[in-house]
């Protein structure tokens, strides 16, 4: 049996192994980099939110998909 990377906790997944933690930190680092790059050139808070939304949505959807595929779901 493969070692699960994530554990389901309600709607969220928590990393429970090293690969899960690395993937989670990589997604958060990517989102932070995108936020600072977009925020540097935006003129308002709504500019920033509209700019980062596509990147954040894709990153977290990919993380959710990966976590769902590598977790030990009993359902």
Secondary structure, DSSP 8 states (H G I E B T S, - for coil): ----SEEEETTEEEE-SHHHHHHHHHHHHHHHHHHHHHHHH-SSHHHHHHHHHHHHHHHHHHHHHHHHHSB----
